[in-house]
Amino acid sequence: MIDAGRASGVRVLLDTTVLIDILRGRPAGDRLMDLRRNGDQPCTTAINVEEVARGLRPRERSAASRLIAGLEILPLGSPAGWRAGVWRQEHAGHGITLSQADCLIAAAAFEAGAQLATGNPRDFPMAGLSVDHWPVGE
């Protein structure tokens, strides 16, 4: 894990869709390199690590381990849990069901002041969250 104290630039939380595209050699890998060149700090959460691990092809394991080792892992503490629950409740009141995992990922990004990079921006309609659409699967 990278020491957050050394980080400069903007934190960018890489969602699972983006991490998978990086592993599969798609253009998201180039965007990750651009982040690093610009001094921005790529990060993710333990939830994203679990989602990547669950969907790995056997030949991707070592590359995935190296990718994850180079990312800051944002914490999921009480403030993020509370925010995620409030977002789910608010959206449910409007008939919109948000997944627990997506809300926790979004809350970790929000609490850390990070931008969320995802291939599925519609999964993250939370007010105040900075979402950057990285087209995936291309």
Residue pairs with C-beta under 8 A, 6 or more apart in sequence:
1 69
1 71
1 72
1 73
2 41
2 70
2 71
2 72
4 41
4 72
7 41
7 72
8 39
8 41
9 38
9 39
9 40
9 41
10 40
10 41
10 114
10 115
11 40
11 41
11 42
11 43
11 72
11 74
11 109
11 112
11 113
11 114
11 115
12 35
12 40
12 41
12 42
12 43
12 114
12 115
12 116
12 117
12 132
13 43
13 44
13 45
13 48
13 74
13 105
13 108
13 109
13 112
13 114
13 115
13 116
13 117
14 22
14 32
14 42
14 43
14 44
14 48
14 71
14 117
15 44
15 48
15 105
15 116
15 117
15 118
15 119
15 120
16 48
16 51
16 52
16 55
17 118
17 119
17 120
17 134
17 136
18 28
18 31
18 32
18 117
18 118
18 119
18 134
18 136
19 44
19 48
19 52
19 67
20 52
20 55
20 136
21 27
21 28
21 29
21 119
21 134
21 136
21 137
22 28
22 29
22 32
22 67
23 52
23 56
23 60
23 63
23 64
23 67
24 60
26 136
26 137
26 138
27 135
27 138
28 134
28 136
31 117
31 134
32 42
35 41
35 42
36 42
41 72
42 70
42 71
42 72
43 71
43 72
43 73
43 74
43 112
43 114
44 68
44 71
44 72
44 73
44 74
45 73
45 74
45 76
45 104
45 105
45 108
46 73
46 76
47 76
47 101
47 104
47 105
47 108
48 105
49 68
49 73
51 101
52 64
52 68
53 64
56 64
74 108
74 109
74 111
74 112
74 114
75 108
76 104
76 107
76 108
77 111
79 107
79 111
80 104
80 107
80 108
80 110
80 111
81 104
81 107
83 107
83 110
83 111
84 100
84 103
84 104
84 106
84 107
85 103
87 98
87 103
87 106
87 107
87 126
88 98
88 100
88 103
91 97
91 98
91 125
92 98
96 125
98 123
98 125
98 126
99 123
102 123
102 124
103 126
105 116
106 116
106 124
106 126
106 129
108 114
109 115
109 116
109 129
109 130
110 126
110 128
110 129
114 130
115 130
115 131
115 132
116 124
116 129
116 130
116 131
116 132
117 132
117 134
118 124
118 131
118 132
118 133
118 134
119 133
119 134
119 135
119 136
119 137
121 131
121 133
124 131
